Amino acid sequence: MSNKRKEPMQALKRGYVAWNKQMDDILTRVLLEQLHNKEKGDGDFKPQAYQAVVDELKKELGIPINVEHVRNRTRLWKKHYGCITDIKTYTKFKWDDERKMIVITIEDVTQWEEYIKDNKNAASYRNKCIENWEDICTLFGADRAVGDGSEQHDEAADAMEEEMISEGKSSSKDPTVSGSRKRKKDSVADAVNSFAESFREYVQSKMNDIPKPTCQEIYTVVSEVYGISRNQIMRAVKRFMNGNPDEFLMLKELPEDEKLDWVLLCLAE
């Protein structure tokens, strides 16, 4: 018992807590009640609304958090709303309402990379599930109209760095946080898994009734890749002849200016 009580306190001393789904559910429920009771002003909830969340978390879960921790969590949700709304409004990238995410397929990768160069806050939303999206819209959808920009972009970014925990780790009952190195590692793993899943779905859609390529076809396609050297051609032909046929199919489907990058990636594996 004593060990379980020490860990949350240690997290608080470091200035943040790790939120799990149970905590988020309580936060959402209480804020919706506060919204109904008109405990929200222009662009933000009133202090008593945040205190109500603190009291409820302590009552139901025994978690010793404070108002600032709750504010940090809502800043993160505001960031979710702002970034996703911008993507939905100003780009061609698709929002999947069932999976609650911006879906970036293999076909979209290049354009997505260009987009996030000028919109760095959006980088983490590629194929990222926002399970409580409808509640976020209800709670914070009107905030932009009254101006919440500086808090949304600067403080919310800090809140994300401090409070975001890896999805799929909610089995832990204690609201503690791993080190920043572990969080970054898990985020990279999630991104790789999402990319791999998108790639599999894309290739599978192209695979029906497609015959296995001949060595001549492989050589012809590879040798036409712009900027490829003779040595790379031979190595790539060998790779595609003996490797996964999906990789060669991918080469054929890519735009011309991306084919060399794909060949080099396959050869590097």
Backbone hydrogen bonds, N-H to C=O, Kabsch-Sander energy under -0.5 kcal/mol:
donor,donor_aa,acceptor,acceptor_aa,energy
5,R,1,M,-1.3
6,K,2,S,-1.3
7,E,3,N,-1.5
9,M,5,R,-0.9
10,Q,6,K,-2.2
11,A,7,E,-2.0
12,L,8,P,-2.1
13,K,9,M,-2.0
14,R,10,Q,-1.2
15,G,12,L,-1.7
16,Y,11,A,-1.7
18,A,175,P,-1.0
19,W,17,V,-0.6
19,W,163,E,-0.7
24,D,20,N,-2.4
25,D,21,K,-2.7
26,I,22,Q,-1.7
27,L,23,M,-2.6
28,T,24,D,-2.8
29,R,25,D,-2.5
30,V,26,I,-2.6
31,L,27,L,-2.3
32,L,28,T,-2.4
33,E,29,R,-1.8
34,Q,30,V,-2.5
35,L,31,L,-2.6
36,H,32,L,-2.1
37,N,33,E,-1.8
38,K,35,L,-1.5
39,E,34,Q,-3.1
41,G,44,D,-2.5
43,G,41,G,-1.2
46,K,39,E,-2.4
49,A,46,K,-1.6
50,Y,46,K,-1.3
51,Q,47,P,-2.2
52,A,48,Q,-1.6
53,V,49,A,-1.3
54,V,50,Y,-2.1
55,D,51,Q,-2.6
56,E,52,A,-2.1
57,L,53,V,-2.5
58,K,54,V,-2.1
59,K,55,D,-2.2
60,E,56,E,-2.9
61,L,57,L,-2.1
62,G,57,L,-0.8
62,G,58,K,-0.8
63,I,57,L,-1.2
65,I,63,I,-1.8
69,H,66,N,-0.5
70,V,66,N,-1.4
71,R,67,V,-2.6
72,N,68,E,-2.4
73,R,69,H,-1.6
74,T,70,V,-2.2
75,R,71,R,-2.4
76,L,72,N,-1.8
77,W,73,R,-1.9
78,K,74,T,-2.3
79,K,75,R,-2.0
80,H,76,L,-2.3
81,Y,77,W,-2.4
82,G,78,K,-2.8
83,C,79,K,-2.7
84,I,80,H,-2.3
85,T,81,Y,-2.3
86,D,82,G,-2.0
87,I,83,C,-2.2
88,K,84,I,-2.8
89,T,85,T,-2.2
90,Y,86,D,-2.9
91,T,87,I,-1.4
94,K,103,V,-0.7
96,D,94,K,-0.5
96,D,101,M,-3.1
97,D,95,W,-0.8
100,K,96,D,-1.5
101,M,96,D,-1.3
102,I,125,Y,-0.7
103,V,94,K,-2.6
103,V,101,M,-0.7
104,I,102,I,-0.7
105,T,103,V,-0.6
108,D,105,T,-1.1
109,V,105,T,-0.7
109,V,106,I,-0.5
112,W,108,D,-2.7
113,E,109,V,-2.6
114,E,110,T,-1.8
115,Y,111,Q,-2.2
116,I,112,W,-2.5
117,K,113,E,-0.7
118,D,114,E,-0.7
118,D,115,Y,-0.9
119,N,115,Y,-0.8
122,A,119,N,-2.1
123,A,120,K,-1.4
125,Y,122,A,-2.1
126,R,123,A,-0.8
127,N,102,I,-2.6
127,N,125,Y,-0.7
128,K,125,Y,-1.1
129,C,127,N,-0.6
130,I,100,K,-3.0
131,E,129,C,-0.7
133,W,130,I,-1.5
136,I,132,N,-2.4
137,C,133,W,-2.4
138,T,134,E,-2.1
139,L,135,D,-2.6
140,F,136,I,-2.8
141,G,137,C,-1.9
143,D,140,F,-1.3
145,A,142,A,-0.6
146,V,142,A,-0.6
146,V,143,D,-1.0
147,G,143,D,-0.5
147,G,144,R,-1.0
152,Q,148,D,-2.2
153,H,149,G,-2.3
154,D,150,S,-2.1
155,E,150,S,-0.7
156,A,151,E,-1.8
158,D,154,D,-1.7
159,A,155,E,-2.4
160,M,156,A,-2.4
161,E,157,A,-2.0
162,E,158,D,-2.1
163,E,159,A,-3.0
164,M,160,M,-1.9
169,K,166,S,-1.2
172,S,169,K,-1.4
176,T,174,D,-2.2
183,R,179,G,-1.9
184,K,180,S,-2.3
185,K,181,R,-2.0
186,D,182,K,-2.5
187,S,183,R,-2.3
188,V,184,K,-2.3
189,A,185,K,-2.2
190,D,186,D,-2.4
191,A,187,S,-2.2
192,V,188,V,-2.5
193,N,189,A,-2.4
194,S,190,D,-2.4
195,F,191,A,-2.4
196,A,192,V,-2.6
197,E,193,N,-2.3
198,S,194,S,-2.4
199,F,195,F,-2.5
200,R,196,A,-2.5
201,E,197,E,-2.3
202,Y,198,S,-2.3
203,V,199,F,-2.7
204,Q,200,R,-2.5
205,S,201,E,-1.6
206,K,202,Y,-0.7
206,K,203,V,-1.1
207,M,203,V,-0.7
207,M,204,Q,-0.9
208,N,204,Q,-0.5
210,I,207,M,-1.7
218,I,214,T,-2.3
219,Y,215,C,-2.5
220,T,216,Q,-2.5
221,V,217,E,-2.5
222,V,218,I,-2.6
223,S,219,Y,-2.6
224,E,220,T,-0.8
224,E,221,V,-0.6
225,V,222,V,-1.7
228,I,225,V,-1.5
233,I,229,S,-2.1
234,M,230,R,-2.1
235,R,231,N,-2.2
236,A,232,Q,-2.6
237,V,233,I,-2.7
238,K,234,M,-2.1
239,R,235,R,-2.2
240,F,236,A,-2.9
241,M,237,V,-2.1
242,N,238,K,-1.8
243,G,239,R,-1.7
247,E,244,N,-1.4
248,F,244,N,-0.7
249,L,245,P,-2.1
250,M,246,D,-2.4
251,L,247,E,-1.8
252,K,248,F,-2.0
253,E,249,L,-1.6
254,L,250,M,-1.5
258,E,255,P,-1.8
259,K,255,P,-0.7
259,K,256,E,-0.8
260,L,256,E,-0.5
262,W,258,E,-1.7
263,V,259,K,-2.5
264,L,260,L,-2.7
265,L,261,D,-2.1
266,C,262,W,-2.4
267,L,263,V,-2.5
268,A,264,L,-1.5
269,E,265,L,-0.7
269,E,266,C,-0.7
